[in-house]
Amino acid sequence: MLEIFEINENGAGWVSLENASTSTKLDLELALLTKAEVKMLCFKCHVEIPRGNVCVNHKNVRGAVYFE
């Protein structure tokens, strides 16, 4: 199953692609067609990171995947 992080007027969270809003699906399609730049961000503070899912400041957070 493919999930995407969706933000809307009801809040934010992970949803399966099949349950994502039409607007989100169109935004995703446009990004793929235009080869939009992709960046990894720390899931806690949203700082850009080279890999994993957290920055060095959050490497000890439960569920974190941090690579040195």
Secondary structure, 3 states (H helix, E strand, C coil): CCEEEEEECCEEEEEEHHHCCHHHHHHHHHHHHCCCCCCEECCCCCCEECCCCCCHHHCCCCCCCCCC
